[in-house]
Amino acid sequence: MAITKGKIQSTRASNRMYTPKFILICLSSLFFSASYNMLIPELPAYLSSLGGAQYIGLIIALFTLTAGISRPFSGKLTDTIGRKPVMVIGAMVCLVCGCFYPILTTVYGFLLLRLLHGFSTGFTPTATSTFVSDVVPQKRLGEAMGIQGMAFSIGLALGPALGSLIKLHFSYSTLFYSSSVMAFLALLLIVNLKETLPKKQSFKWNLLRISRKEIIAIEALPAAVVTFLFYLSLGVILTLIPDWTEAVGFANKGIFFVVFTVSSLVVRFIAGKFSDHYGRTKVIVVGLFLLFAAMLCIGYFSTKLGLLLGSIVYGLSMGIVSPAVNAWVIDLSKPEQKGRAIATMYIALEAGIGLGALLSGWYYQETISKIPIIMYYCAIFAILGIGYIFLLERNYWTNN
């Protein structure tokens, strides 16, 4: 009887997900996300006030460029020196950059900071996802990614809304310093975490030497392709939605982000569980169909109601796809190289966001009437993502 009781307790412990480590990493994700996302709605107007309206497309593109470049390094370091140091580096970059925005007040100074600021998301999210996969039961990985993504999304929602509120009542400088405060809170939570990498190495400069084989985890490419096609739309959203929100009549440019994130939160928990039970790709296809509908809705209805409806559907698509893709990458990865696999997925994510932001900003040129056309192109990429998954499934059944 005692042996049976011990086995039951051991099973319960192995199935336990809501541990102090998991809760702390989720709270850290919330503050980290809020730190850099709270700036986004106000940055186009801020850059225009500096005389750099023609560079609006670079606000997101430069940020994602360095994030993408740093991914192979963060992936390798996550698998060698540990998850915790890599998360600390990203949070520190956010903290320092927030303090320097009020100091470097030229167009080129601002663009340099956007370039440097991108290192934050190049490091912290890679190590965070790997850390989560270390501390939760494998069979609940999709659910865990959904919860951690939910925390990140709360920061994504609260950040822009809070940032716009701070700018309305205070100043740009207060907004930038507030971003640093959020990063500091994330940093405090990270330093209280215990490292999960079993065989941790000391940092050596030669660890920064990246060979071609270490840049991309080949086994993670299917998830990376889908990630790229999905996140092209986010680059467009981040670049154009602040202006589109104002054009349809909203004073607070962060309203879209609040609505879409609340919508995302509604399904993340369920979507993660569904991907654990029914398969990652089936859930992702549903999310891509919703992305297609959202882009058409935002582009076709040039009204407040149309924008809100589009933001709800877009949030549902994000809440469904994000945890499923994150768990899919872990499924595909080699156990000793999870950091590299996650970094590969994030390289695709940054490439999608950056390319979407760059091309949409280049085509837009502050001409509001062009925004619906750009949204229709995003809808096409959603369909391409669905087609790619069907090809993967067809090849799988043909080969097996």
Beta strands, then each sheet from edge to edge (+ up, - down):
end
